[in-house]
Amino acid sequence: MPSPLLDATAPDLDLIEDIARATMADLPPAFKVLAANVALTVMDFAPEDLLAEIGIADPFELTGLYTGIPMTEKSTMDQATAPDTIWLFRRPILDEWCMRGTVTLQQMVAHVTVHELAHHFGWSDDDIATIDKWWEYD
């Protein structure tokens, strides 16, 4: 009898994006509206030039990244040169998900998404803990 795992396919970029967007849609109303202004990009790995810029040699070490100016640092005088963006990197997310073995893919992607949103909103650890119950999964 064939194993159902033999017919399984790895979660693709679209699934990671769908989970991240669902996470953003489930935020408390005040944050959901503000999160809608943040672009979301899902790639297999961070581009090499980006990794070099932030000093990371191993692309598996970066599951997500926020680029932009955090809301707590923005001024009405700021001229945006690029949209605030959350970057999610599928292969490192899948690698960490497999290594943990104690969380669902939805929990893993939600955790990375909320962590990157925290950079955008300037949230404290207490703020993050009210939304992302990550410690409950370890």
C-alpha positions as CSV (number, residue, x, y, z in Angstrom):
1,M,0.0,0.0,0.0
2,P,1.5,3.3,-1.0
3,S,2.3,5.9,1.7
4,P,0.2,9.1,1.5
5,L,3.5,11.0,2.1
6,L,4.8,9.8,-1.3
7,D,2.0,11.7,-2.9
8,A,2.5,14.9,-0.8
9,T,4.1,18.0,-2.3
10,A,6.0,20.7,-0.4
11,P,4.0,23.8,0.5
12,D,4.5,26.3,-2.3
13,L,4.9,30.0,-2.3
14,D,1.2,30.6,-2.8
15,L,0.3,28.6,0.3
16,I,2.8,30.5,2.4
17,E,1.4,33.8,1.1
18,D,-2.2,32.6,1.8
19,I,-1.3,31.7,5.4
20,A,0.4,35.0,5.9
21,R,-2.5,37.0,4.5
22,A,-4.9,35.1,6.7
23,T,-2.7,35.9,9.7
24,M,-2.9,39.6,8.8
25,A,-6.6,39.4,8.3
26,D,-7.0,37.9,11.7
27,L,-5.3,40.7,13.5
28,P,-7.2,43.0,15.9
29,P,-9.2,45.5,13.8
30,A,-6.9,48.5,14.5
31,F,-3.9,46.6,13.4
32,K,-5.6,44.8,10.5
33,V,-6.3,48.2,8.8
34,L,-2.7,49.3,9.2
35,A,-1.2,46.0,8.1
36,A,-3.2,46.2,4.9
37,N,-0.8,49.0,3.8
38,V,2.3,46.7,4.2
39,A,3.3,44.8,1.0
40,L,3.9,41.1,1.3
41,T,6.6,39.3,-0.8
42,V,7.2,35.6,-0.6
43,M,10.3,34.1,-2.1
44,D,12.1,30.8,-1.7
45,F,15.2,32.5,-0.3
46,A,16.3,36.1,0.4
47,P,18.3,37.5,-2.5
48,E,22.1,37.2,-2.1
49,D,22.6,41.0,-2.2
50,L,20.1,41.4,0.7
51,L,21.8,38.7,2.7
52,A,25.2,40.4,2.2
53,E,23.7,43.8,3.1
54,I,22.5,42.5,6.5
55,G,25.5,40.2,7.1
56,I,24.0,36.8,6.8
57,A,26.0,34.1,5.0
58,D,23.6,31.2,5.3
59,P,20.2,31.8,3.5
60,F,18.5,29.3,5.8
61,E,19.1,31.6,8.7
62,L,16.5,34.2,7.5
63,T,12.9,33.2,7.6
64,G,11.5,36.7,7.2
65,L,12.4,40.4,7.1
66,Y,10.7,43.7,7.4
67,T,12.0,46.6,5.2
68,G,10.7,50.1,5.7
69,I,10.4,52.7,8.4
70,P,8.7,51.5,11.6
71,M,5.5,53.4,12.3
72,T,7.0,54.6,15.6
73,E,9.8,56.3,13.7
74,K,7.8,57.8,10.8
75,S,7.3,61.4,10.3
76,T,4.8,63.2,8.1
77,M,7.9,64.7,6.4
78,D,9.2,61.3,5.3
79,Q,9.1,60.6,1.6
80,A,8.7,56.9,1.0
81,T,11.2,55.5,-1.5
82,A,9.7,52.0,-1.4
83,P,6.7,50.5,0.3
84,D,7.0,49.0,3.8
85,T,7.3,45.3,3.0
86,I,7.3,42.0,4.8
87,W,9.4,39.4,3.1
88,L,8.9,35.7,3.9
89,F,11.3,33.1,2.8
90,R,9.7,29.7,2.1
91,R,12.6,27.4,2.2
92,P,14.0,28.6,5.6
93,I,10.4,28.6,7.0
94,L,9.9,25.0,5.9
95,D,13.3,24.1,7.3
96,E,12.6,25.5,10.7
97,W,9.1,24.0,10.6
98,C,10.5,20.6,10.0
99,M,13.3,21.0,12.6
100,R,10.8,22.1,15.3
101,G,8.3,19.3,14.6
102,T,6.0,20.6,17.3
103,V,4.1,23.3,15.3
104,T,1.8,23.4,12.3
105,L,2.8,25.1,9.1
106,Q,0.1,27.7,9.8
107,Q,1.6,28.4,13.3
108,M,5.1,28.7,11.8
109,V,4.1,31.1,9.1
110,A,1.9,33.1,11.4
111,H,4.8,33.5,13.9
112,V,7.2,34.8,11.3
113,T,4.5,37.1,9.8
114,V,3.6,38.6,13.3
115,H,7.3,39.0,14.1
116,E,7.9,41.0,11.0
117,L,4.7,43.1,11.6
118,A,6.1,43.8,15.1
119,H,9.0,45.5,13.4
120,H,6.6,47.6,11.4
121,F,4.4,48.6,14.3
122,G,7.2,49.0,16.9
123,W,5.5,46.4,19.2
124,S,7.0,45.4,22.5
125,D,7.4,41.8,23.5
126,D,4.2,42.1,25.5
127,D,2.3,43.4,22.5
128,I,3.5,40.5,20.4
129,A,2.6,38.0,23.1
130,T,-1.1,39.1,23.1
131,I,-1.3,38.2,19.4
132,D,1.2,35.5,18.9
133,K,1.1,32.7,21.5
134,W,4.3,31.2,20.1
135,W,5.7,30.1,23.5
136,E,2.7,27.8,23.8
137,Y,3.9,25.6,20.9
138,D,7.4,24.8,22.2
